[in-house]
Amino acid sequence: MKKFLSVFVLLSALILPVIAQEEEVTETYKKEAMALYPFRDDSNRWKDEGNKITEIVESILINMKRFKIVDRQNLDKALKEMELQLTGITEQQIVQMGKVQGYNKAITGSILEIKTMRDDEGKTPTMKAVVRILVKGIQIETTEVFFSKEIEGEGSAEIKKGGNEAAKDAALKEAYRKFANELVMQMRNQFKIKVKVNNVKAGKVQLLVGSETGVQQNWKFKILGEGESIVDPDGKVLEKIQNQKATVKIDKIGKSYALANVVRGGDVKKGDIAEELVMSGVKLGLMITFDQFKVTPNQSSNFYYRYNTTDYPLTLQVTSNEYTPGIFLRGYYTGTGIFQPGFDIGILPGNFSMIAAEFRFVPGFNFDILGEVIQFSIEPFVGVAGCYASLGKVEAPLGMFYLNSDGIKYIPNGKPIWLAGYTLGAGISAQIRVTFSDYFGVSLGAGYKYYLPITQDTFNSWFAMSENSDGESVDLGKFPADSKLPTANLSGVSFQFALEGYF
């Protein structure tokens, strides 16, 4: 009986016609039957990890809710009847099994690399892990590999006393989590939900997909309308080109339906095709600013460094500054709806004798004015900035400034002195955003920020640095309060222009 079944499957694979055509899109989403086969470890080095990866992938496929996953126990039973095993099964045998068991596609793969390494370079030793997995999708009907992707995950964990194994497990766990997140995005891209619009009523677009197919709030769908047809010389229509006419965002979800708002384009009609728009929710941008950055230099000649009751004069070179351009990198998460947290990090070059670096945490709020084409956002923030100033040069009476009594190390006259300090602040800005597509937009805004000024006698005081005779950086400490060091203040108005990409 077993031999007869094996022969039947083989003959079926050879004589059944191969038909490769796109399934008809309907109002309801038809879940594809899919089988998952164990991930192979051809090197026999990570046998247990192969089982773990298979379980991770199985959990992902089940939680995505867009597939009918063949029960692995039933699959194993059927394989045993054919005198085969789940482990070590070939792609051709997977196809044969699919024709008998009735699933359309199969997922399998192999372990390319699993590596852990100890890193002792930082202050705290860490364990790092890397996993590289090859994931394959096999089309049963055509016997073709329709999907093949190498997916990588990296992780790290702090090594606590006597805890190498615990750190290794934690690092691998993080690496697997990142692998899983990337696999979800890859599978969503490969198996996009595609249905016809069921109805359009009171401005709401109704789709017959809901929580039972894994659809989530704030997901987007492209609305496709029929465009030009590709016709051969005999007049036969080879293909109909579908043009995007709108973008909709899911606003309400039921078990078997979803209601969406049109956020871009329009003219959505019953029967139009809605195709899932797979995006991570990450927004990255490059922002150019013009900010107040006030630098008030000391105009007094009484500017010195005191050491053992002796005053060493310095030549002041700082010039005043009022405004500065700035350049910032922006990173935001837009997948939570109105609330869009993010960060800005950038440089304010001042007059180049004084420079500030600024980091802001921005719990932003974004509101649609004309769908997502025109938006208004309010962006409060808290920030920290570090400032650097080229102050002057050493001018000691003896031609050098001794750092210790034995005179071995000293700072020669003419060596530059620079100051550094930090400041904390907060602010708010308002922006108008215009998006030209689902993936690109610009914003223009203005705001105000308040930062604590950096002076000599505040908690974030300036401290002085120079370079000794051996080329080593040395800390000169703080200057006397009556030295009247320059004041740096980042408080003031800010104007912003940003180019933004959506992923």
Secondary structure, 3 states (H helix, E strand, C coil): CHHHHHHHHHHHHHHCCCCCCCCCCCCECCCEEEEEEEEECCCCCCHHHHHHHHHHHHHHHHHHCCEEECCHHHHHHHHHHCCCCCCCCCHHHHHHHHHHHCCCEEEEEEEEEEEEEEECCCCCCEEEEEEEEEEEEEECCCCCEEEEEEEEEEEEEECCCCCHHHHHHHHHHHHHHHHHHHHHHHHHHHCCCEEECCEEECCEEEEECCHHHCCCCCCEEEEEEEEEEEECCCCCEEEEEEEEEEEEEEEEECCCCEEEEEEEECCCCCCCEEEEECCCCEEEEEEEEEEEEEEECCCCCCCEEEECCEEEEEEECCCCEEEEEEEEEEEEECCCCCEEEEEEEEEECCCCCEEEEEEEEEEEEEEEEECCCEEEEEEEEEEEEEEEEEEEEECCCCCEEECCCCCCCEEECCCEEEEEEEEEEEEEEEEEEEECCCCEEEEEEEEEEEECCECCCCCCCCEEEEECCCCCEEEEECCCHHHCCCEEECCEEEEEEEEEEEC
